[in-house]
Amino acid sequence: MKVACFHDTNDVRIEQTPIPSVKFVGICRTDAHEYSHGTLIVPMKEPQPVNGHCGATIMRHEFSGVVVEVGENVCSGNDKPGD
């Protein structure tokens, strides 16, 4: 699927990624601000402190979808395909 992938200030590129099972998505004010003024939350030049990712990121975090599969390291015990 094609996604808007944020690389840097004023640099959003349309890129191809695997298709997730997303039902709805939105772009918030923070996304728009980071696009035009640079990153506030997502570090682009150094590793992200939680997951170590550095560089481009797919916009963004307002989405809902369907659980397609549950990985072996998921420990909540409540997530199952179809949720």
Secondary structure as UniProt FT lines:
FT   STRAND          2..8
FT   TURN            9..10
FT   STRAND          11..16
FT   STRAND          22..26
FT   HELIX           29..37
FT   TURN            49..51
FT   STRAND          57..58
FT   STRAND          62..65
FT   TURN            72..73
FT   TURN            81..82
//
